[in-house]
Amino acid sequence: MNASRWFDFELSPTVIGIPVHVRLGDFENRWAAIVRTGSTTTDGLGPTARDALVAALAPLGTRATVTLMAQPAMFAASAALLGVPT
């Protein structure tokens, strides 16, 4: 399985105390998300990038997931996914 594209970005440590590195991959009609926080890595799959990312963030807990998804850096990540120049 080869990804047609990968997106990498980092969320600030304000929510859980350490940076959160995110990698999203587009595999035809599925998305994969890899989330690294310190030495811990989690992953998620979904039909959309958002679904995959929420699945990968779930082990951090609901509050952390919601707060991370609302960070301003997510707007730039969304724009990159849509191919909008930043």
N, C-alpha and C positions, 0 to 999 in steps of 0.2 A: 504494500500500500504506500503510494507516494503522495505526499501533500502537494497540492498545486501552489500553495503559498503558506508562509508562516508569518506571524506577527508577534513581536516581542516588546514588552514594556514593563515598567516597574511602578508600583504604587508605593507611596511614602509610608514610613513607619508609624504614622500618627495613630493608627487604629489598634494595632497589636504590638507595637513597640519595636518591630523590626521590619525592614523592607519586604515587600511581596513581589517576587518576580513572576511574570505571567508570560506564557507562550501559548499561542493559539494556532492550530493548524487546520486548514480546510482540506478535507478528503472527500471530493465529489459532493455527496449529499449529506455528509456528516462532519461535525467539528470535534476536535480534540483540544482539551485545555490541560496544560501542565502548570501547576502553581508550586513555587518553591519559597518557603519561609524558613530561613536559617538552614538547618540540615534536614528539614522535613520537606518531602515532595508528595503532592497529591495530584490526581488526574481525574478528568471527567470527560464524558462523551455526550453529545446531544445533536439534535437536528439543526440548531443554530449556535452561533458563537456564544451568545448569552447563556443558553441552556448548559453548554459544556462548561463555561466558566463558573456558573452557579454551582454545578455539581462538584467541580474541583475545589471550590471555596467552602463547601458545606462542612467539612471537618473542622473548620475554624469557628463554627457556631453561627447561629442566625444573626446575632447583632453585628459581629465582625463582617459577615458576608454582605449584609445590607449596607453597612457603612462603607465598605470597600467599593461596592458597586456604585455608590453615590459620589465617589471622589471625582474632582474635576478632571483628573488624568483619564478617566473613562471616556470623556467627550473626545479627546484626541485619539484614543484607541478606536472608538466607534468611527470617527472620520477616516482613519487609516483603513479600517475594514471596508468602508464604502468607497474607497479610492478618492476621497476628497483631499485636495492639497492642503497642507497645514502651514 
